[in-house]
Amino acid sequence: MDVVFSDKDMGALRPLLSDRFTFKGTLNEYNNPESYIQAMKKDPPIGFQYKMLKSFETRSAACLVYEFSKTGVNTSMAQMFEVSNGQIDRIVLIFDSAEFSK
């Protein structure tokens, strides 16, 4: 999460993502690592904070539950990461998108 939730270069994500990487979120979906990284570069996640509430992990997956906040938005989010061979294969992000349209 530190690479995503910091001012670091989004290109640093690429070695972490497998060639078969997919992302499915409430608002966006990407079917390869390049599309995901390009989207992160175009609209970087800046100007917000998060507070980790819970985390769970197995040999092949991790789930993070956190409180996301930025000006005008405060919502809980859950993010699941599926991994193999030391890389992320899939991310699923779940949150209430209505919080972003208030």
ChimeraX attribute file (.defattr): number of C-alpha atoms within 10 A of each C-alpha:
attribute: neighborCount
match mode: 1-to-1
recipient: residues
	/A:1	6
	/A:2	7
	/A:3	12
	/A:4	15
	/A:5	14
	/A:6	15
	/A:7	11
	/A:8	11
	/A:9	12
	/A:10	18
	/A:11	14
	/A:12	12
	/A:13	17
	/A:14	15
	/A:15	12
	/A:16	15
	/A:17	23
	/A:18	18
	/A:19	15
	/A:20	12
	/A:21	21
	/A:22	20
	/A:23	19
	/A:24	16
	/A:25	13
	/A:26	11
	/A:27	10
	/A:28	10
	/A:29	15
	/A:30	17
	/A:31	14
	/A:32	17
	/A:33	23
	/A:34	16
	/A:35	15
	/A:36	21
	/A:37	19
	/A:38	13
	/A:39	14
	/A:40	16
	/A:41	13
	/A:42	10
	/A:43	9
	/A:44	16
	/A:45	13
	/A:46	11
	/A:47	10
	/A:48	13
	/A:49	14
	/A:50	16
	/A:51	11
	/A:52	12
	/A:53	12
	/A:54	11
	/A:55	13
	/A:56	10
	/A:57	12
	/A:58	9
	/A:59	8
	/A:60	14
	/A:61	16
	/A:62	15
	/A:63	18
	/A:64	17
	/A:65	19
	/A:66	17
	/A:67	15
	/A:68	17
	/A:69	15
	/A:70	13
	/A:71	8
	/A:72	9
	/A:73	13
	/A:74	15
	/A:75	16
	/A:76	17
	/A:77	17
	/A:78	17
	/A:79	17
	/A:80	20
	/A:81	18
	/A:82	19
	/A:83	20
	/A:84	13
	/A:85	8
	/A:86	11
	/A:87	18
	/A:88	23
	/A:89	22
	/A:90	22
	/A:91	22
	/A:92	16
	/A:93	19
	/A:94	16
	/A:95	15
	/A:96	11
	/A:97	11
	/A:98	9
	/A:99	12
	/A:100	11
	/A:101	7
	/A:102	7
